[in-house]
Amino acid sequence: LRIAFLDVGSADGPSGGKLTPVLASDWGPSDSIPWLSPREEVTSESALQSTCGRLFLELWSNDDQGFPFPEACYFGRRYKYLGTSANYRELFLKFGARNGLRNQCRSEGSAVNCEYQIVVNAEVGVVAQGEHVVNLDTTCVDCAKPSEVIERGVAVASAASQPALASDPKLDMEILNTESSVVTLADDTMPIGQPQLTLKLKGVPLPASRVRASAILRLYLWPLTSWELQLEQVLVVDRGTSC
């Protein structure tokens, strides 16, 4: 599987591109972003399974057997399209014989269309809703024509990017229902909706960072592919007043 990021900019650090992959590392607000050097590459001949861990945070499938285990991964250096100023970069997952991506899977024993989700870290630039940012190509690297595309999927932005502003609301969050810093949310023996994840959110006492009317709060649950949520009504509380 070849994942081509179509505009990764031109700088060594913050790229100015549309969507630029970075290494699959955890980092905090004060840490340096783990950039992937424009000149670094791992060739197909040097592909390793450990390289998959450098590039991909999560691999998920709705199949009962899970995501097909990659045999190895590799990536190319940053290249420029001929006759343009745009740069692109490609990441590769290599699967063994009879262990690749499929059309038909089994979920809880029933035949279903396969779904695959791949999570990577990336720097997001100015992207418009519906803009074409990634190509997903299936190829056969050990075949007579290794660069020939067997099937292509086109990925477009589901929403426009939103730059962070100094005036954005800032919140402190605390998980309340923990025991020894661990909370068990659900397992196969628990009724749906029990137990619950209880969060405490507190605004930062700065006038420029207050939460204003019509603001949208987004909670990103991590790992991204490990959650199956039951959507319920949300109660918004403001200084003891229910809305």
MDAnalysis code that builds the backbone (N, CA, C; Angstrom):
import MDAnalysis as mda
import numpy as np

u = mda.Universe.empty(729, n_residues=243, atom_resindex=np.repeat(np.arange(243), 3), trajectory=True)
u.add_TopologyAttr("name", ["N", "CA", "C"] * 243)
u.add_TopologyAttr("resid", np.arange(1, 244))
u.add_TopologyAttr("resname", ["LEU", "ARG", "ILE", "ALA", "PHE", "LEU", "ASP", "VAL", "GLY", "SER", "ALA", "ASP", "GLY", "PRO", "SER", "GLY", "GLY", "LYS", "LEU", "THR", "PRO", "VAL", "LEU", "ALA", "SER", "ASP", "TRP", "GLY", "PRO", "SER", "ASP", "SER", "ILE", "PRO", "TRP", "LEU", "SER", "PRO", "ARG", "GLU", "GLU", "VAL", "THR", "SER", "GLU", "SER", "ALA", "LEU", "GLN", "SER", "THR", "CYS", "GLY", "ARG", "LEU", "PHE", "LEU", "GLU", "LEU", "TRP", "SER", "ASN", "ASP", "ASP", "GLN", "GLY", "PHE", "PRO", "PHE", "PRO", "GLU", "ALA", "CYS", "TYR", "PHE", "GLY", "ARG", "ARG", "TYR", "LYS", "TYR", "LEU", "GLY", "THR", "SER", "ALA", "ASN", "TYR", "ARG", "GLU", "LEU", "PHE", "LEU", "LYS", "PHE", "GLY", "ALA", "ARG", "ASN", "GLY", "LEU", "ARG", "ASN", "GLN", "CYS", "ARG", "SER", "GLU", "GLY", "SER", "ALA", "VAL", "ASN", "CYS", "GLU", "TYR", "GLN", "ILE", "VAL", "VAL", "ASN", "ALA", "GLU", "VAL", "GLY", "VAL", "VAL", "ALA", "GLN", "GLY", "GLU", "HIS", "VAL", "VAL", "ASN", "LEU", "ASP", "THR", "THR", "CYS", "VAL", "ASP", "CYS", "ALA", "LYS", "PRO", "SER", "GLU", "VAL", "ILE", "GLU", "ARG", "GLY", "VAL", "ALA", "VAL", "ALA", "SER", "ALA", "ALA", "SER", "GLN", "PRO", "ALA", "LEU", "ALA", "SER", "ASP", "PRO", "LYS", "LEU", "ASP", "MET", "GLU", "ILE", "LEU", "ASN", "THR", "GLU", "SER", "SER", "VAL", "VAL", "THR", "LEU", "ALA", "ASP", "ASP", "THR", "MET", "PRO", "ILE", "GLY", "GLN", "PRO", "GLN", "LEU", "THR", "LEU", "LYS", "LEU", "LYS", "GLY", "VAL", "PRO", "LEU", "PRO", "ALA", "SER", "ARG", "VAL", "ARG", "ALA", "SER", "ALA", "ILE", "LEU", "ARG", "LEU", "TYR", "LEU", "TRP", "PRO", "LEU", "THR", "SER", "TRP", "GLU", "LEU", "GLN", "LEU", "GLU", "GLN", "VAL", "LEU", "VAL", "VAL", "ASP", "ARG", "GLY", "THR", "SER", "CYS"])
u.atoms.positions = np.array([
    [0.851, -1.182, 0.000],
    [0.000, 0.000, 0.000],
    [0.888, 1.233, 0.000],
    [0.687, 2.106, -0.972],
    [1.453, 3.355, -1.055],
    [0.543, 4.510, -0.650],
    [0.990, 5.303, 0.322],
    [0.240, 6.470, 0.787],
    [1.026, 7.695, 0.358],
    [0.483, 8.449, -0.582],
    [1.185, 9.603, -1.145],
    [0.577, 10.892, -0.619],
    [1.369, 11.662, 0.136],
    [0.963, 12.991, 0.589],
    [1.347, 13.979, -0.509],
    [0.364, 14.648, -1.083],
    [0.541, 15.336, -2.356],
    [1.157, 16.724, -2.254],
    [1.150, 17.324, -1.046],
    [1.759, 18.651, -0.888],
    [2.344, 18.734, 0.516],
    [3.674, 18.529, 0.610],
    [4.347, 18.529, 1.908],
    [5.236, 19.752, 2.083],
    [5.070, 20.771, 1.244],
    [5.834, 21.997, 1.407],
    [7.290, 21.833, 1.005],
    [8.098, 22.785, 1.443],
    [9.488, 22.794, 0.996],
    [10.496, 23.019, 2.109],
    [10.057, 23.330, 3.324],
    [10.994, 23.631, 4.410],
    [11.375, 22.362, 5.163],
    [12.472, 22.434, 5.944],
    [12.914, 21.301, 6.745],
    [12.073, 21.153, 8.009],
    [11.572, 22.249, 8.545],
    [10.737, 22.216, 9.744],
    [9.285, 22.405, 9.367],
    [8.615, 23.389, 9.983],
    [7.235, 23.683, 9.576],
    [7.182, 23.923, 8.077],
    [6.401, 23.115, 7.376],
    [6.622, 22.968, 5.945],
    [5.890, 23.969, 5.068],
    [4.744, 24.463, 5.529],
    [3.935, 25.280, 4.656],
    [3.153, 24.471, 3.652],
    [3.207, 23.140, 3.760],
    [2.460, 22.282, 2.858],
    [1.026, 22.090, 3.340],
    [0.259, 21.348, 2.539],
    [-1.134, 21.072, 2.898],
    [-1.228, 20.037, 4.016],
    [-0.496, 18.935, 3.861],
    [-0.521, 17.852, 4.847],
    [0.821, 17.146, 4.793],
    [1.573, 17.226, 5.897],
    [2.943, 16.725, 5.932],
    [3.094, 15.694, 7.030],
    [3.424, 14.423, 6.710],
    [3.570, 13.415, 7.761],
    [4.796, 13.677, 8.619],
    [4.660, 13.396, 9.913],
    [5.790, 13.454, 10.841],
    [5.861, 12.109, 11.550],
    [6.895, 11.889, 12.334],
    [7.112, 10.592, 12.965],
    [6.031, 10.287, 14.002],
    [5.814, 9.001, 14.225],
    [4.764, 8.552, 15.139],
    [5.276, 8.551, 16.570],
    [5.492, 9.738, 17.111],
    [5.957, 9.893, 18.483],
    [4.955, 10.733, 19.266],
    [4.909, 10.503, 20.576],
    [4.095, 11.344, 21.441],
    [4.905, 12.564, 21.848],
    [4.271, 13.721, 21.843],
    [4.964, 14.918, 22.302],
    [3.960, 15.867, 22.924],
    [4.453, 16.662, 23.846],
    [3.618, 17.621, 24.541],
    [3.712, 18.995, 23.910],
    [2.941, 19.969, 24.462],
    [2.925, 21.322, 23.892],
    [4.294, 21.990, 23.855],
    [5.174, 21.623, 24.810],
    [6.485, 22.265, 24.867],
    [7.569, 21.458, 24.171],
    [7.217, 20.293, 23.596],
    [8.220, 19.451, 22.938],
    [8.377, 19.834, 21.469],
    [9.513, 19.468, 20.912],
    [9.750, 19.696, 19.490],
    [9.007, 18.643, 18.668],
    [8.435, 19.055, 17.559],
    [7.727, 18.119, 16.686],
    [8.749, 17.179, 16.035],
    [8.492, 15.870, 16.039],
    [9.458, 14.906, 15.463],
    [9.406, 14.885, 13.942],
    [10.015, 15.895, 13.324],
    [9.979, 16.015, 11.867],
    [10.683, 14.853, 11.202],
    [10.187, 14.477, 10.055],
    [10.835, 13.489, 9.200],
    [11.696, 14.264, 8.211],
    [13.003, 14.066, 8.277],
    [13.915, 14.847, 7.446],
    [13.572, 14.700, 5.963],
    [13.568, 15.798, 5.203],
    [13.234, 15.703, 3.772],
    [14.144, 14.769, 2.988],
    [15.377, 14.604, 3.437],
    [16.337, 13.779, 2.697],
    [16.436, 12.356, 3.232],
    [15.755, 12.082, 4.338],
    [15.817, 10.723, 4.897],
    [14.905, 9.788, 4.111],
    [15.336, 8.539, 3.963],
    [14.512, 7.538, 3.304],
    [14.894, 6.148, 3.785],
    [13.966, 5.225, 3.658],
    [14.229, 3.796, 3.832],
    [13.755, 3.143, 2.542],
    [14.657, 2.533, 1.805],
    [14.314, 1.949, 0.507],
    [13.540, 0.640, 0.697],
    [12.896, 0.193, -0.375],
    [12.147, -1.065, -0.304],
    [13.060, -2.245, 0.022],
    [14.329, -2.187, -0.414],
    [15.274, -3.261, -0.118],
    [15.652, -3.276, 1.361],
    [15.539, -2.130, 2.033],
    [15.906, -2.029, 3.453],
    [14.689, -1.962, 4.363],
    [13.510, -2.275, 3.825],
    [12.277, -2.169, 4.598],
    [12.321, -3.073, 5.822],
    [11.815, -2.545, 6.947],
    [11.788, -3.279, 8.209],
    [10.409, -3.158, 8.845],
    [10.069, -4.137, 9.658],
    [8.816, -4.051, 10.389],
    [8.877, -2.940, 11.440],
    [10.058, -2.700, 11.998],
    [10.204, -1.647, 12.998],
    [9.949, -0.263, 12.404],
    [10.150, -0.101, 11.096],
    [9.870, 1.175, 10.442],
    [8.380, 1.499, 10.500],
    [7.528, 0.464, 10.515],
    [6.080, 0.699, 10.643],
    [5.781, 1.469, 11.927],
    [6.475, 1.117, 13.012],
    [6.264, 1.813, 14.277],
    [6.746, 3.246, 14.258],
    [7.691, 3.564, 13.400],
    [8.160, 4.944, 13.262],
    [7.148, 5.815, 12.529],
    [6.337, 5.196, 11.642],
    [5.474, 5.963, 10.752],
    [4.008, 5.971, 11.167],
    [3.515, 4.856, 11.723],
    [2.076, 4.689, 11.915],
    [1.743, 4.525, 13.398],
    [0.782, 5.334, 13.859],
    [0.345, 5.273, 15.253],
    [-0.629, 4.129, 15.492],
    [-1.565, 3.932, 14.564],
    [-2.588, 2.903, 14.733],
    [-2.948, 2.317, 13.368],
    [-3.244, 1.009, 13.378],
    [-3.751, 0.316, 12.207],
    [-4.975, -0.472, 12.670],
    [-6.128, -0.207, 12.064],
    [-7.386, -0.809, 12.536],
    [-8.186, -1.359, 11.362],
    [-8.926, -2.433, 11.620],
    [-9.841, -2.995, 10.635],
    [-11.080, -3.504, 11.351],
    [-12.210, -3.535, 10.637],
    [-13.428, -4.103, 11.208],
    [-13.453, -5.620, 11.101],
    [-12.409, -6.213, 10.554],
    [-12.345, -7.662, 10.398],
    [-12.069, -8.327, 11.748],
    [-12.672, -9.488, 11.972],
    [-12.480, -10.206, 13.230],
    [-11.016, -10.545, 13.480],
    [-10.242, -10.697, 12.418],
    [-8.819, -11.014, 12.560],
    [-7.937, -9.777, 12.653],
    [-8.557, -8.595, 12.625],
    [-7.800, -7.369, 12.766],
    [-7.155, -6.914, 11.465],
    [-6.341, -5.874, 11.575],
    [-5.624, -5.324, 10.415],
    [-4.558, -6.325, 9.975],
    [-4.431, -6.568, 8.664],
    [-3.380, -7.492, 8.196],
    [-2.003, -7.040, 8.693],
    [-1.267, -7.963, 9.277],
    [0.016, -7.603, 9.879],
    [1.011, -7.249, 8.789],
    [1.541, -6.012, 8.765],
    [2.504, -5.644, 7.714],
    [3.793, -6.454, 7.847],
    [4.291, -6.860, 6.714],
    [5.579, -7.552, 6.699],
    [6.714, -6.576, 6.961],
    [6.583, -5.355, 6.426],
    [7.601, -4.321, 6.602],
    [7.038, -2.992, 6.111],
    [7.731, -1.916, 6.439],
    [7.362, -0.579, 5.970],
    [8.616, 0.145, 5.502],
    [8.416, 1.134, 4.644],
    [9.517, 1.981, 4.186],
    [8.936, 3.304, 3.695],
    [9.793, 4.261, 3.388],
    [9.316, 5.568, 2.950],
    [10.368, 6.227, 2.066],
    [9.895, 7.112, 1.217],
    [10.800, 7.826, 0.323],
    [11.143, 9.206, 0.860],
    [12.176, 9.790, 0.294],
    [12.505, 11.167, 0.632],
    [11.509, 12.104, -0.037],
    [11.584, 13.376, 0.258],
    [10.674, 14.336, -0.355],
    [11.079, 14.580, -1.800],
    [10.095, 14.504, -2.703],
    [10.352, 14.719, -4.129],
    [9.498, 15.877, -4.634],
    [9.914, 16.424, -5.764],
    [9.190, 17.540, -6.373],
    [8.560, 17.074, -7.678],
    [7.320, 17.517, -7.905],
    [6.657, 17.222, -9.173],
    [7.361, 17.954, -10.306],
    [7.568, 17.272, -11.398],
    [8.257, 17.856, -12.540],
    [7.515, 19.082, -13.060],
    [8.234, 20.200, -13.162],
    [7.659, 21.415, -13.719],
    [6.803, 22.213, -12.760],
    [6.805, 21.830, -11.458],
    [6.020, 22.567, -10.465],
    [6.892, 22.843, -9.240],
    [6.355, 23.626, -8.316],
    [7.056, 23.892, -7.062],
    [6.539, 23.031, -5.923],
    [5.573, 22.147, -6.201],
    [4.958, 21.315, -5.155],
    [5.824, 20.092, -4.866],
    [5.890, 19.708, -3.598],
    [6.635, 18.536, -3.164],
    [5.676, 17.480, -2.625],
    [6.041, 16.219, -2.812],
    [5.215, 15.131, -2.290],
    [6.098, 14.132, -1.545],
    [5.448, 13.250, -0.780],
    [6.188, 12.211, -0.054],
    [5.339, 10.960, 0.040],
    [5.986, 9.795, -0.003],
    [5.267, 8.528, -0.019],
    [5.694, 7.641, 1.149],
    [4.693, 7.037, 1.812],
    [4.900, 6.027, 2.844],
    [4.364, 4.700, 2.313],
    [5.002, 3.598, 2.693],
    [4.631, 2.289, 2.151],
    [4.437, 1.268, 3.267],
    [3.371, 0.478, 3.155],
    [3.181, -0.728, 3.958],
    [3.259, -1.921, 3.022],
    [4.127, -2.872, 3.350],
    [4.301, -4.065, 2.514],
    [3.701, -5.260, 3.236],
    [2.811, -5.977, 2.545],
    [2.148, -7.137, 3.124],
    [2.685, -8.411, 2.492],
    [2.677, -9.481, 3.269],
    [3.119, -10.769, 2.758],
    [2.081, -11.393, 1.841],
    [2.480, -12.472, 1.178],
    [1.578, -13.167, 0.263],
    [0.345, -13.670, 1.002],
    [-0.841, -13.458, 0.403],
    [-2.134, -13.903, 0.948],
    [-2.451, -13.264, 2.299],
    [-1.844, -12.115, 2.562],
    [-2.106, -11.424, 3.830],
    [-2.236, -9.922, 3.601],
    [-2.895, -9.549, 2.504],
    [-3.033, -8.132, 2.181],
    [-4.425, -7.603, 2.487],
    [-4.727, -6.426, 1.938],
    [-6.032, -5.806, 2.105],
    [-7.051, -6.538, 1.233],
    [-8.274, -6.648, 1.737],
    [-9.308, -7.407, 1.049],
    [-10.571, -6.569, 0.896],
    [-11.466, -7.042, 0.032],
    [-12.769, -6.389, -0.131],
    [-13.789, -6.899, 0.879],
    [-13.753, -8.195, 1.167],
    [-14.718, -8.816, 2.054],
    [-14.045, -9.250, 3.356],
    [-14.660, -8.873, 4.466],
    [-14.180, -9.248, 5.792],
    [-15.312, -9.929, 6.556],
    [-14.984, -10.384, 7.761],
    [-16.000, -10.942, 8.651],
    [-15.944, -10.172, 9.964],
    [-17.102, -9.634, 10.366],
    [-17.211, -8.879, 11.610],
    [-18.246, -9.566, 12.493],
    [-17.805, -10.044, 13.652],
    [-18.654, -10.824, 14.553],
    [-19.281, -12.010, 13.826],
    [-18.501, -12.578, 12.926],
    [-18.930, -13.766, 12.215],
    [-19.720, -13.526, 10.949],
    [-20.126, -12.288, 10.685],
    [-20.939, -11.978, 9.505],
    [-20.074, -11.363, 8.409],
    [-20.434, -11.643, 7.148],
    [-19.703, -11.081, 6.010],
    [-20.036, -9.596, 5.866],
    [-19.016, -8.762, 5.774],
    [-19.183, -7.308, 5.648],
    [-18.128, -6.787, 4.679],
    [-18.347, -5.580, 4.173],
    [-17.315, -4.896, 3.410],
    [-16.188, -4.482, 4.356],
    [-14.972, -4.658, 3.918],
    [-13.829, -4.346, 4.780],
    [-13.700, -2.838, 4.993],
    [-13.331, -2.473, 6.197],
    [-12.988, -1.090, 6.532],
    [-11.594, -1.091, 7.149],
    [-10.776, -0.141, 6.696],
    [-9.424, -0.006, 7.225],
    [-9.185, 1.439, 7.640],
    [-8.537, 1.617, 8.784],
    [-8.191, 2.952, 9.259],
    [-6.711, 2.966, 9.638],
    [-6.021, 4.010, 9.181],
    [-4.594, 4.184, 9.444],
    [-4.399, 5.560, 10.065],
    [-3.711, 5.618, 11.195],
    [-3.508, 6.878, 11.916],
    [-2.032, 7.264, 11.844],
    [-1.775, 8.487, 11.391],
    [-0.419, 9.030, 11.356],
    [-0.423, 10.420, 11.988],
    [0.717, 10.838, 12.492],
    [0.898, 12.228, 12.892],
    [1.185, 13.057, 11.646],
    [0.672, 14.272, 11.616],
    [0.914, 15.122, 10.457],
    [0.770, 16.583, 10.836],
    [1.491, 17.425, 10.121],
    [1.305, 18.868, 10.224],
    [0.275, 19.275, 9.173],
    [-0.743, 20.008, 9.607],
    [-1.818, 20.438, 8.714],
    [-1.619, 21.907, 8.375],
    [-1.635, 22.218, 7.090],
    [-1.532, 23.598, 6.644],
    [-2.895, 24.168, 6.312],
    [-2.936, 25.058, 5.356],
    [-4.198, 25.665, 4.927],
    [-4.852, 24.727, 3.922],
    [-5.936, 24.086, 4.343],
    [-6.618, 23.089, 3.517],
    [-8.093, 23.462, 3.432],
    [-8.631, 23.444, 2.236],
    [-10.051, 23.724, 2.034],
    [-10.854, 22.436, 2.122],
    [-12.108, 22.562, 2.531],
    [-12.981, 21.403, 2.563],
    [-13.097, 20.792, 1.166],
    [-12.941, 19.474, 1.095],
    [-13.015, 18.781, -0.183],
    [-11.728, 18.784, -0.984],
    [-10.662, 19.390, -0.444],
    [-9.405, 19.456, -1.196],
    [-8.706, 18.101, -1.208],
    [-8.163, 17.743, -2.356],
    [-7.482, 16.469, -2.563],
    [-6.087, 16.549, -1.942],
    [-5.800, 15.724, -0.910],
    [-4.530, 15.840, -0.188],
    [-3.716, 14.548, -0.180],
    [-4.354, 13.396, -0.384],
    [-3.646, 12.116, -0.275],
    [-4.165, 11.156, -1.339],
    [-3.259, 10.348, -1.892],
    [-3.620, 9.212, -2.728],
    [-3.275, 7.919, -2.005],
    [-4.133, 6.925, -2.110],
    [-3.890, 5.594, -1.566],
    [-3.852, 4.620, -2.736],
    [-2.693, 4.032, -2.989],
    [-2.510, 3.155, -4.141],
    [-2.114, 1.758, -3.695],
    [-2.742, 0.744, -4.273],
    [-2.274, -0.621, -4.079],
    [-1.388, -0.978, -5.270],
    [-0.211, -1.507, -4.976],
    [0.763, -1.877, -5.993],
    [1.320, -3.263, -5.663],
    [2.136, -3.774, -6.547],
    [2.810, -5.061, -6.329],
    [4.300, -4.849, -6.548],
    [5.015, -4.604, -5.449],
    [6.427, -4.205, -5.567],
    [7.308, -5.347, -6.057],
    [6.872, -6.595, -5.887],
    [7.687, -7.732, -6.316],
    [7.259, -8.263, -7.685],
    [6.368, -7.525, -8.358],
    [5.896, -7.947, -9.673],
    [6.758, -7.336, -10.785],
    [6.431, -7.701, -12.027],
    [7.218, -7.211, -13.167],
    [7.137, -5.702, -13.309],
    [5.977, -5.107, -12.936],
    [5.796, -3.659, -13.009],
    [5.486, -3.131, -11.601],
    [6.502, -2.955, -10.763],
    [6.268, -2.591, -9.359],
    [5.630, -1.223, -9.153],
    [5.771, -0.326, -10.136],
    [5.200, 1.018, -9.987],
    [3.773, 1.107, -10.527],
    [3.276, 0.048, -11.104],
    [1.933, 0.060, -11.683],
    [0.878, 0.063, -10.581],
    [-0.089, 0.959, -10.699],
    [-1.145, 1.077, -9.695],
    [-2.273, 0.105, -10.034],
    [-2.591, -0.787, -9.090],
    [-3.665, -1.751, -9.281],
    [-5.015, -1.103, -8.960],
    [-5.053, -0.340, -7.884],
    [-6.279, 0.346, -7.475],
    [-5.900, 1.622, -6.741],
    [-6.661, 2.699, -6.961],
    [-6.353, 3.986, -6.324],
    [-7.564, 4.498, -5.561],
    [-7.293, 4.998, -4.363],
    [-8.296, 5.704, -3.580],
    [-7.842, 7.139, -3.381],
    [-8.760, 8.076, -3.469],
    [-8.452, 9.498, -3.329],
    [-9.017, 9.992, -2.002],
    [-8.166, 10.614, -1.197],
    [-8.588, 11.151, 0.102],
    [-8.700, 12.667, 0.017],
    [-9.846, 13.202, 0.408],
    [-10.067, 14.646, 0.428],
    [-10.384, 15.086, 1.850],
    [-10.166, 16.352, 2.132],
    [-10.402, 16.885, 3.468],
    [-11.900, 16.934, 3.759],
    [-12.317, 16.353, 4.880],
    [-13.734, 16.370, 5.251],
    [-14.166, 17.737, 5.762],
    [-13.200, 18.557, 6.174],
    [-13.504, 19.903, 6.652],
    [-12.301, 20.791, 6.388],
    [-12.517, 22.081, 6.362],
    [-11.411, 23.026, 6.185],
    [-10.577, 23.088, 7.469],
    [-9.275, 23.301, 7.313],
    [-8.405, 23.443, 8.481],
    [-8.697, 24.757, 9.194],
    [-8.459, 24.749, 10.508],
    [-8.707, 25.925, 11.337],
    [-7.438, 26.259, 12.104],
    [-6.788, 27.371, 11.795],
    [-5.543, 27.710, 12.497],
    [-5.802, 28.053, 13.958],
    [-4.858, 27.670, 14.817],
    [-4.956, 28.027, 16.234],
    [-4.689, 29.511, 16.414],
    [-5.491, 30.158, 17.244],
    [-5.357, 31.582, 17.500],
    [-5.018, 31.819, 18.971],
    [-4.314, 32.912, 19.233],
    [-3.977, 33.249, 20.615],
    [-5.229, 33.502, 21.452],
    [-6.320, 33.891, 20.798],
    [-7.564, 34.184, 21.512],
    [-8.459, 32.960, 21.689],
    [-8.011, 31.777, 21.223],
    [-8.821, 30.575, 21.391],
    [-9.015, 30.271, 22.881],
    [-10.194, 29.765, 23.260],
    [-10.419, 29.400, 24.672],
    [-9.415, 28.346, 25.121],
    [-8.997, 28.447, 26.382],
    [-8.055, 27.494, 26.957],
    [-8.705, 26.859, 28.182],
    [-8.622, 25.531, 28.250],
    [-9.273, 24.787, 29.311],
    [-8.291, 23.837, 29.988],
    [-8.484, 23.655, 31.305],
    [-7.800, 22.591, 32.031],
    [-8.796, 21.445, 32.185],
    [-8.319, 20.199, 32.020],
    [-9.203, 19.046, 32.113],
    [-8.668, 18.049, 33.123],
    [-9.590, 17.440, 33.879],
    [-9.235, 16.423, 34.858],
    [-10.236, 15.275, 34.752],
    [-9.749, 14.034, 34.736],
    [-10.613, 12.857, 34.762],
    [-10.903, 12.525, 36.225],
    [-12.181, 12.501, 36.611],
    [-12.564, 12.372, 38.011],
    [-12.714, 10.917, 38.452],
    [-13.341, 10.080, 37.647],
    [-13.637, 8.708, 38.096],
    [-12.501, 7.750, 37.758],
    [-11.350, 7.974, 38.406],
    [-10.192, 7.109, 38.210],
    [-9.852, 6.404, 39.513],
    [-9.198, 5.272, 39.375],
    [-8.691, 4.533, 40.525],
    [-7.254, 4.148, 40.217],
    [-6.338, 4.682, 41.001],
    [-4.906, 4.484, 40.742],
    [-4.548, 4.932, 39.333],
    [-5.133, 6.077, 38.922],
    [-4.878, 6.701, 37.619],
    [-5.408, 5.884, 36.449],
    [-6.277, 4.907, 36.729],
    [-6.841, 4.069, 35.670],
    [-8.355, 4.044, 35.817],
    [-9.069, 4.149, 34.696],
    [-10.525, 4.020, 34.705],
    [-10.906, 2.947, 33.688],
    [-11.740, 1.990, 34.124],
    [-12.254, 0.954, 33.237],
    [-13.577, 1.441, 32.677],
    [-13.627, 1.664, 31.376],
    [-14.807, 2.249, 30.758],
    [-15.866, 1.209, 30.448],
    [-15.470, 0.067, 29.906],
    [-16.450, -0.950, 29.537],
    [-15.729, -2.230, 29.172],
    [-16.418, -3.337, 29.351],
    [-15.977, -4.610, 28.795],
    [-17.217, -5.400, 28.403],
    [-17.035, -6.618, 27.964],
    [-18.156, -7.386, 27.419],
    [-19.214, -7.730, 28.464],
    [-18.872, -7.633, 29.752],
    [-19.830, -8.004, 30.795],
    [-20.615, -6.817, 31.330],
    [-20.274, -5.596, 30.929],
    [-20.902, -4.394, 31.480],
    [-22.059, -3.933, 30.605],
    [-23.134, -3.434, 31.199],
    [-24.219, -2.845, 30.397],
    [-23.704, -1.633, 29.631],
    [-24.312, -1.361, 28.480],
    [-23.928, -0.197, 27.690],
    [-24.153, 1.074, 28.505],
    [-23.168, 1.940, 28.512],
    [-23.284, 3.201, 29.238],
    [-22.786, 3.151, 30.664],
    [-22.340, 1.993, 31.142],
    [-21.813, 1.883, 32.497],
    [-20.464, 1.186, 32.443],
    [-19.454, 1.687, 33.134],
    [-19.434, 2.985, 33.804],
    [-19.257, 4.122, 32.804],
    [-19.205, 5.338, 33.316],
    [-19.068, 6.510, 32.470],
    [-17.747, 7.207, 32.741],
    [-17.296, 7.922, 31.732],
    [-16.095, 8.737, 31.869],
    [-16.517, 10.129, 32.315],
    [-16.056, 10.533, 33.485],
    [-16.460, 11.821, 34.057],
    [-15.283, 12.793, 34.000],
    [-15.508, 13.911, 33.332],
    [-14.454, 14.902, 33.139],
    [-14.808, 16.196, 33.862],
    [-13.789, 16.863, 34.340],
    [-13.950, 18.192, 34.919],
    [-13.167, 19.173, 34.061],
    [-13.878, 20.141, 33.505],
    [-13.254, 21.153, 32.663],
    [-13.294, 22.500, 33.383],
    [-12.193, 23.204, 33.350],
    [-12.108, 24.495, 34.024],
    [-11.413, 25.488, 33.112],
    [-12.026, 26.640, 32.925],
    [-11.444, 27.664, 32.083],
    [-10.257, 28.344, 32.740],
    [-9.377, 28.848, 31.916],
    [-8.220, 29.600, 32.398],
    [-8.652, 31.041, 32.642],
    [-8.337, 31.626, 33.810],
    [-8.827, 32.976, 34.142],
    [-8.094, 34.088, 33.402],
    [-8.201, 34.077, 32.074],
    [-7.629, 35.127, 31.258],
    [-8.725, 35.662, 30.350],
    [-8.969, 36.982, 30.342],
    [-10.070, 37.530, 29.532],
    [-9.992, 37.129, 28.067],
    [-8.793, 37.059, 27.515],
    [-8.656, 36.755, 26.087],
    [-8.912, 35.282, 25.785],
    [-8.942, 34.433, 26.826],
    [-9.082, 32.991, 26.610],
    [-10.398, 32.439, 27.130],
    [-11.359, 33.294, 27.427],
    [-12.633, 32.819, 27.951],
    [-13.432, 32.094, 26.872],
    [-14.284, 31.174, 27.316],
    [-15.161, 30.441, 26.398],
    [-16.365, 31.319, 26.094],
    [-16.565, 31.615, 24.817],
    [-17.625, 32.521, 24.410],
    [-18.834, 31.767, 23.883],
    [-19.937, 32.473, 23.762],
    [-21.161, 31.880, 23.235],
    [-20.921, 31.305, 21.847],
    [-21.565, 30.190, 21.557],
    [-21.487, 29.488, 20.265],
    [-20.147, 28.786, 20.047],
    [-19.286, 28.742, 21.076],
    [-18.028, 28.009, 20.938],
    [-18.317, 26.510, 20.838],
    [-17.450, 25.778, 20.133],
    [-17.587, 24.337, 19.955],
    [-16.445, 23.652, 20.693],
    [-16.779, 22.724, 21.576],
    [-15.781, 21.962, 22.327],
    [-15.604, 20.608, 21.650],
    [-14.378, 20.296, 21.250],
    [-14.073, 19.009, 20.640],
    [-13.163, 18.216, 21.568],
    [-13.556, 16.977, 21.876],
    [-12.743, 16.073, 22.683],
    [-12.213, 14.968, 21.770],
    [-10.909, 14.840, 21.693],
    [-10.289, 13.801, 20.878],
    [-9.842, 12.666, 21.800],
    [-10.496, 11.525, 21.683],
    [-10.203, 10.373, 22.530],
    [-9.103, 9.541, 21.887],
    [-8.132, 9.157, 22.704],
    [-6.923, 8.522, 22.189],
    [-6.730, 7.177, 22.861],
    [-6.365, 6.111, 22.160],
    [-6.124, 6.038, 20.721],
    [-7.406, 6.221, 19.907],
    [-7.275, 6.769, 18.730],
    [-8.448, 7.185, 17.957],
    [-9.342, 6.017, 17.570],
    [-8.757, 4.845, 17.269],
    [-9.547, 3.732, 16.748],
    [-10.025, 2.771, 17.838],
    [-9.846, 3.131, 19.119],
    [-10.191, 2.216, 20.211],
    [-11.541, 2.506, 20.843],
    [-12.298, 3.430, 20.268],
    [-13.523, 3.892, 20.919],
    [-14.755, 3.579, 20.074],
    [-15.783, 3.079, 20.736],
    [-17.102, 2.910, 20.129],
    [-18.092, 3.572, 21.075],
    [-18.533, 4.765, 20.715],
    [-19.281, 5.609, 21.630],
    [-20.783, 5.474, 21.432],
    [-21.498, 5.500, 22.548],
    [-22.951, 5.595, 22.513],
    [-23.306, 7.064, 22.706],
    [-23.859, 7.698, 21.674],
    [-24.126, 9.126, 21.734],
    [-25.360, 9.391, 22.581],
    [-25.225, 10.294, 23.535],
    [-26.323, 10.668, 24.405],
    [-26.396, 12.188, 24.492],
    [-27.459, 12.674, 25.102],
    [-27.623, 14.117, 25.269],
    [-26.549, 14.654, 26.194],
    [-26.013, 15.804, 25.834],
    [-24.969, 16.447, 26.627],
    [-25.569, 17.620, 27.381],
    [-25.328, 17.696, 28.681],
    [-25.823, 18.794, 29.512],
    [-24.699, 19.801, 29.710],
    [-24.946, 21.040, 29.326],
    [-23.956, 22.105, 29.462],
    [-24.270, 22.887, 30.738],
    [-23.293, 23.030, 31.594],
    [-23.494, 23.708, 32.867],
    [-22.614, 24.951, 32.920],
    [-23.211, 26.089, 33.253],
    [-22.478, 27.345, 33.327],
    [-22.776, 28.014, 34.672],
    [-21.769, 27.948, 35.569],
    [-21.905, 28.558, 36.894],
    [-23.173, 28.074, 37.617],
    [-23.376, 26.772, 37.547],
    [-24.510, 26.208, 38.276],
    [-25.830, 26.286, 37.566],
    [-25.867, 26.880, 36.383],
    [-27.116, 27.018, 35.626],
    [-27.133, 26.040, 34.469],
    [-28.177, 25.214, 34.373],
    [-28.284, 24.254, 33.287],
    [-28.850, 24.946, 32.046],
    [-28.318, 24.588, 30.895],
    [-28.784, 25.177, 29.634],
    [-29.333, 24.090, 28.728],
])
